Amino acid sequence: MIQVSNLDKAYGTQVIFDSVSFTVNAGERVGLVGRNGHGKTTLFRMIFGEDHPDSGVISTPANYRVGHLSQHIHFTESTVLKEGCLSLQTAEDGRDETYRVGTILMGLGFTRDDFTRNPFDLSSGYQIRLNLTKVLVSEPNLLLLDEPTNYLDIVSMRWLTQFLRNWKKELILITHDRGFMDSVTTHTMGIHRCKIRKLKGSTHKLYEQILQEEEVYEQTRINDEKKRKETEQFINRFRAQANKASVVQSRIKALQKKERFEKLLELKDLDFEFSSAPFTGKQLICVEDLSFSFNRDAPLLINRLSLSIGKKDRIAVIGKNGRGKTTLLNLLAGELTPLSGKIFCHQQLKVAYFGQSNIDRLDPQKTVEEEILDVHPHHHRGSARKICGAMMFEGDNALKKISFLSGGEKSRVLIGKLIVSPANLLLLDEPTNHLDMEAIDSLLEAIEAFKGAVVIVTHSEMILSAVATRLIVFDNGKLQLFEGTYQDFLDRVGWRDEDTDKARSCQVMNGERKTSNKKELRRIRAEIISSRSRILVPLQDRIAEIEDTIMRLEHEAEGDTNSLLQASVKGDGESIKRLTKSIHTSKQSIDALFAELERLTGEFDARSREFEERLSEFQQEVH
């Protein structure tokens, strides 16, 4: 456990912590929340000794090891696997536990081929993943993770979620992803107004308690201020009367002794809306047989993609890193040219694009206000200042140079640039990076209120669940469209990359040996078979139902046709009219059912092949 008592910390006149005390008990997994710049990372640095409090004590038991995810790159071994093994703790029975390193590496998105690569040949994101592997395998008594998901894709995040849920020792986690935090932690600890509150439960429960406490405080302050004014009025009224002198003096002393409740400073949140441009058509963009590769000789990142983006669509682009998600958005934004295929844009299309690389396009020498004015140079400074204020750059803060801003502040500048000009299509590539939870909540509200279409790239399952009704999925080397929510996708299809990773993680090289967990392999195979039944059986049932309905309608239409012939012979006009209408309705229904039958049969055949391929690939992994 770790115990913090009467901790004070300030940088110049900025107070970070004011007499803070808390305890993390054995086995607790604690989510640490607070606005950007309010001291989360500072607290971590003091716990693992890179910074020191101005006063107060941070105490841990003897031989208590603290491990943290380092953003600094320092590798000494020639291969990824050897580097990961540096942090292994020696097993009590002396057994070789190299396989544990391999299991974690694969869970975090490495392949077995990566094990023999030089760590310095990895991308910066995978170097951080290697650092994360090292701290996880070291099994410290207290694990400190500061934004561990920033460099992970959605499949790796799902793996890490399960890993941390099984963490038996202490954990303190910082992340902007509320859904990820709440799915992992047992307690939430919040930095608020230079103090720390800790409770058992989710972030929602903590914020709800803080809100209730501040409402009670404000009501108490108002009541106290009212009583104070009444007392002051009494003193002023009777101060000159000799027979009231003792009472007046008593009231004066009581008023001086009474603590005054100061009005709480207002904490600013992002407050904005995206401006919607008018659109009278149905489809903003139509994509036909789109293919793209950065090198004509390289495999295609995008292969014959066709889709339409409707005027109110909410589409999420999901998949592992490096599969082509950002590339797709760059193509839709017109920043890249397709290798083949066409992108048709409606003449009324107006795009607002938040790209990962757009932060690098901000001019370090310009101010926040100048960057906003660059988008709309004809706007006057007053309009620009209003947008700066909405992005929490009030007053002279709008004159800050970009070079002095944090990552979160630069993200807010980009959002400010987006809302200057009206748009009917938002392209958002990881827009929540560097934003705190409050800013993310404001962004989600703005997306929900936006009257146009949204295409978003994100690894946050919370955001996917809140936003997406259609998906573009990069998975298992393929690109597919999915009509439905993210939960529908998990229920009906699931991540094939995830299934492959699970199977692979059960067979990691331990020297020249392979270790396998037969029970786990059987479970994974059972999940695939169960998923196949869950998807295919309803399709089979619907196909059978349609076939029965078609046969019934054809039989009814045949009877109506015979009756129509008889009515024609008799010259029965009412019957002829009724039967003709009935036959026409039956024919329309039969045609519609045949169209649905054709679609469902094709889907059934395709899904059947997919599951057969998954089982075949699984068997290859096993053997």
Buried (B, 14 or more C-beta within 10 A) or exposed (E): BBBBEEBBBEEEEEBBBBEBBBEBEEEBBBBBBBBBBBBBBBBBBBBBEEEEBEEBEBEBEEEEEBBBBBEEEEBEEEBBBBBBBEBBEEEEEEEEBBBBBBBBBBBBBBEBEBBEBEBEEBEEBBBBBBBBBBBBBBBBBBBBBBBBBBBBBBBBBBBBBEBBEEBEBBBBBBBBBBBBBBBBBBBBBBBBBBEBBBEEBBBEBBBEBBEEEBEEBEEEBEEBEEEBEEBEEBBEEBEEEEEBEEEBEEBBEEBEEEEEBEEEEEEEEBEBBBBBBEBEEEBBBBBBEBBBBEEEEEEBBBBEBEBEBBBBBBBBBBBBBBBBBBBBBBBBBEEBEBBEBEBEBBEEBBBBBBBBEBBEEBEEEBBBBBBBBBBBEEBEEEBBBEBBBBBBBEEEBBEBEBEEBEEBBBBBBBBBBBBBBEBBBBBBBBBBBBBBBBBBBBBBBBBEEBBBBBBBBBBBBBBBBBBBBBBBBBBBEEBBEBEBBBEBBBEBBBBBBBBBBBBBBBBBBBEEEEBEEEEBBEEBBEEBEEBBEEBBEEBEEBBEEBEEBBEEBEEBBEEBEEBBEEBEEEEBEEBBEBBEEBBEEBEEBBEEBEEBBEEBEEBBEEBBEBBEEBBEBBEEBBE
